[in-house]
Every structure is written in C-alpha cells, then in structure tokens.
Amino acid sequence: MTITWNDRIPIYRQLRARVVAMILDGALNEGDPLPSVRQVAADFQINPLTVSKAYQELVDEQLVEKRRGLGMFIVEGARETLLKSERERFLREEWPALYARLQRLGLDLQTLLREAKREPEQPA
C-alpha cells in the first residue's frame, strides 16, 4: 500500500485521519486490532513516534483502547461516535462553503442526484 503525504499537514494527523476513514468505511471494525506501531512505521517508512502520536490521539478520543501486551483495538461504538462527530464537523465546516458554491452555480438537489447516478465517462 502506497501513501502520499501532504506536506502542509503533520503526518500523525494524516495517519489518524486514515484510521478514522478505515473505521467509517468498515475496513476496521469494533474489536479489530490496529496494526502495530512498528509495522506501520516500517510500512510507511516513518518514525514510530509519529505513529504512536496518531494512535494516542485515537486513544484520547476514546475510539481505540490499549490492551497491555496485546496492542490497540477499536472500541465498541467507535463508528457511531465518529459518524456523529464527522457529520457535525462537515455541517459546521464544509457545508456552508459547498452550499454557497452550489447556489452560485445554480445547481439543485435533483441535478446533483441525477449526476451521481450517471455512469462515469470512460477516457478515450
């Protein structure tokens, strides 16, 4: 698996966001272990302290729990907690600008839904 890091955002924040996305997408489920700090550091060629910092944020947010001698695991209810907080963040931070742009472009809900259902055009 290859990953491209954004130079404007700290790597530990990007790693945290990647784990959050995996939980929301169902790639990581409640009770699943996270890959070890050493494994992630080796796979992505980053400092283990960077991985630890990302994982610690997830622990602080009570999405992940440490089990002594076993590793870190996704806690029960993590997906629902994330769905709630990510929806609230989207509505607060992203939706106002998106809505304003849709208004400027004269796009309505029916047009957006129709376009979402269309098959993507294949490049020639």
N, C-alpha and C positions, 0 to 999 in steps of 0.2 A: 504494500500500500504506500503510495507516494502522497506527500502533503506539501503544499506550497504555503510558506508562512508569509503573512502580511507584515511588512517592516514597521507599520505605524501602530500596531497593536502588540503588547507583550505576548510572547509565546505561551506563557502559562494561561493567559486569558483565552487565547485561541484554542488551546488544548481543553480547557474547561468547557468552552462552547461546543467543541466537537463531542465530548462525552454527553453533554446536555442534548445535543441533536440525536445522538445514538439512542438515548433513553426515550426521547419523544417519538423517534421513528420505530421504536420497538426492537432495535438491534441489541440493546441491553435491557433486560427485564428485571423486575424486582427479585432480589435474591441472587442475581448473577454477580460473579466476581469481576472486578476491574482487572485489566492486565496489570502485571506487576510494574512498579516504578522502574526497575532495572530493564524490563523488557521494552517498555515504551521508550525509555531513554535510548536504548540500543537501536530500536527500530527506526526512530526519527533522528538519531544522532544529535540528541540534545542532552543537556545537563540533567542528571537525576533530581537535583534540587528544583529545577523548573517543573518537572513532573510532580514532585511532592507538593509544590506550592499550588498547582492546579487541583490536585486531589484534596488538599487541605481545605480549599475553598468549598469544594463539594461536601466535605465533612461539616464545615461550619454552617452550611446551608441546610444541613440535615437531610441530604439526598443520598449520602453514602455513609456507611459506618465501618470503622476499623474493627477487625476481629484479630486479637492478638495471636500472632503466629500463623494466621491463615490468610490475611490480606484485607482488601477493602471490598465491600459488597453494596449493591444498590439496595436501599431500604424500601420497605413496603410503603406505598403511597407516593413514591418519588415522582412517578409520571404525572399523577394528578396534581401534585404540588407545582410541578414545572408547567403543566398546561395552564394552570390558573395564573401563575406569575408571568409567563411568556405572553399570554393573551392580554393581560393588563398592561405590560410593557409595550406591546405592539399598539394597543389602542391609545396609549399615552404619548409614545414617542414617534411611531412611524405612520400611524393612520392619518393624523391631521395633514401632513405634507402630501401623502398619497391622495387623500380626498381632494385637496386643493388642486393637484395636478389633473386628476380626472375631471374636475369641474372645468378647468381651463381648456382641456381637450374636448370637452363636450361628450364624454363617454358616460353611458348609463349602465346599470346593472345587467340589463338584457343583452347588451352588446358584449360586455365582458364575459358573461356566461356562455354566449354563443361562441365566442373566440376560444374560450377554454376547452370547449368540446370538439373543436375542429382538429383534424389530423394535422400535425406539423408538416410543412412542405419539406420534401427531401431535396438536398442540394444537388445541382446538376453535375 
